Amino acid sequence: VQLQASGGGLVQAGGSLRLSCVASGRTINSYAMGWIRQAPGQEREFVAAISQGGGWSTHYEDSVEGRFTLSRDNAKSAIYLQMNSLRPEDTAVYYCAASPFLHHIRELSLTTDDYWGKGTQVTVSS
């Protein structure tokens, strides 16, 4: 699975961005999908994840809960992260990830079973 993230950019605090991640090479139907971010000099941080199969449960890091919304469109092999009320501390490179196991994304325990793509830069100015 190849993952291509897009939609990053520069935005003022309080603004919005919508990140997209499109997969190729394989459908995403059997994969949990999500986003991980890394700010300069910081550790990687879980952002959001959505399960595969029925129900599509979503999970968010506490600081983005209520501001970010993750969705998926299996027909388009894509996921979307709507980010509202952005804060300077949201500044980071955002990476899309796919895994057969949701907890791999939530726990940042990506293995050779998993996939992630090049990130997209999000910069929020104060």
C-alpha positions as CSV (number, residue, x, y, z in Angstrom):
1,V,0.0,0.0,0.0
2,Q,1.3,3.4,-1.0
3,L,-0.1,6.4,0.9
4,Q,-0.1,9.9,-0.3
5,A,-0.9,12.7,2.1
6,S,-1.9,16.2,1.0
7,G,-3.7,19.3,2.2
8,G,-1.2,20.7,4.6
9,G,-0.3,24.4,4.6
10,L,0.1,27.6,6.6
11,V,-3.0,28.8,8.5
12,Q,-3.6,31.3,11.3
13,A,-4.7,30.1,14.8
14,G,-8.4,29.4,14.8
15,G,-8.4,28.4,11.1
16,S,-9.1,25.1,9.4
17,L,-7.4,22.7,7.1
18,R,-8.5,19.4,5.6
19,L,-5.9,16.7,5.1
20,S,-6.4,13.9,2.7
21,C,-4.6,10.6,2.3
22,V,-5.1,8.5,-0.8
23,A,-4.0,4.9,-0.9
24,S,-2.9,3.0,-4.0
25,G,-1.8,-0.5,-4.7
26,R,-4.4,-2.1,-2.5
27,T,-7.8,-1.2,-1.2
28,I,-8.0,0.1,2.4
29,N,-11.1,-1.8,3.3
30,S,-9.2,-4.2,5.6
31,Y,-7.0,-1.6,7.2
32,A,-7.4,0.7,10.1
33,M,-6.3,4.1,9.0
34,G,-5.1,7.1,10.9
35,W,-2.8,10.1,11.4
36,I,0.4,10.5,13.4
37,R,2.2,13.8,13.7
38,Q,5.7,14.9,14.6
39,A,6.8,18.4,15.5
40,P,10.4,19.5,15.3
41,G,12.4,18.1,18.2
42,Q,9.4,16.2,19.5
43,E,8.4,12.6,19.6
44,R,5.8,11.2,17.2
45,E,2.3,11.6,18.5
46,F,-0.9,9.8,17.8
47,V,-3.6,12.1,16.3
48,A,-6.5,10.1,15.2
49,A,-7.5,6.7,13.9
50,I,-10.5,5.0,12.3
51,S,-11.3,1.3,12.4
52,Q,-12.0,-1.0,9.4
53,G,-15.0,-3.2,8.9
54,G,-18.4,-2.3,10.2
55,G,-19.0,0.7,12.5
56,W,-15.9,2.7,11.7
57,S,-15.2,3.7,15.2
58,T,-13.0,6.8,15.5
59,H,-10.4,7.6,18.2
60,Y,-8.6,10.9,18.9
61,E,-5.8,12.2,21.0
62,D,-7.2,14.2,23.8
63,S,-5.9,17.6,22.6
64,V,-7.6,17.3,19.2
65,E,-10.9,15.7,20.4
66,G,-13.8,17.9,19.4
67,R,-11.6,19.9,16.9
68,F,-10.6,17.2,14.5
69,T,-12.8,14.8,12.6
70,L,-11.5,11.8,10.8
71,S,-13.5,10.0,8.1
72,R,-12.9,7.4,5.4
73,D,-14.2,6.7,2.0
74,N,-13.3,3.1,1.1
75,A,-14.6,3.5,-2.5
76,K,-12.0,6.2,-3.0
77,S,-9.3,4.5,-0.9
78,A,-9.0,7.7,1.1
79,I,-9.3,9.2,4.5
80,Y,-9.8,12.7,5.5
81,L,-8.9,14.7,8.6
82,Q,-10.9,17.9,9.0
83,M,-9.0,20.1,11.4
84,N,-10.8,23.1,12.9
85,S,-9.9,25.6,15.6
86,L,-6.2,25.0,14.8
87,R,-3.6,26.0,17.4
88,P,0.1,26.8,17.1
89,E,0.8,23.5,19.0
90,D,-0.8,21.6,16.1
91,T,2.2,22.6,14.0
92,A,3.8,19.4,12.8
93,V,4.4,17.1,9.9
94,Y,1.3,14.9,9.6
95,Y,1.8,11.3,8.4
96,C,-0.9,9.0,7.2
97,A,-0.8,5.3,8.4
98,A,-2.5,2.1,7.6
99,S,-2.5,-1.0,9.7
100,P,-4.4,-4.3,10.0
101,F,-4.5,-3.5,13.7
102,L,-6.0,-0.3,15.0
103,H,-3.9,-0.4,18.2
104,H,-0.7,-0.2,16.1
105,I,-1.7,3.3,15.1
106,R,-3.0,4.4,18.5
107,E,0.0,3.1,20.3
108,L,2.5,4.2,17.6
109,S,3.7,0.6,17.4
110,L,4.0,0.4,13.6
111,T,5.6,-2.8,12.3
112,T,6.3,-4.4,9.0
113,D,2.6,-5.2,8.8
114,D,1.9,-1.5,8.5
115,Y,2.3,1.3,6.0
116,W,2.8,5.0,6.3
117,G,3.6,7.7,3.7
118,K,5.5,10.9,3.4
119,G,4.0,13.5,5.5
120,T,2.4,16.9,4.9
121,Q,3.4,20.0,6.8
122,V,0.9,21.8,8.9
123,T,2.0,25.2,10.2
124,V,-0.3,27.2,12.5
125,S,0.7,30.8,13.2
126,S,-0.3,32.6,16.3
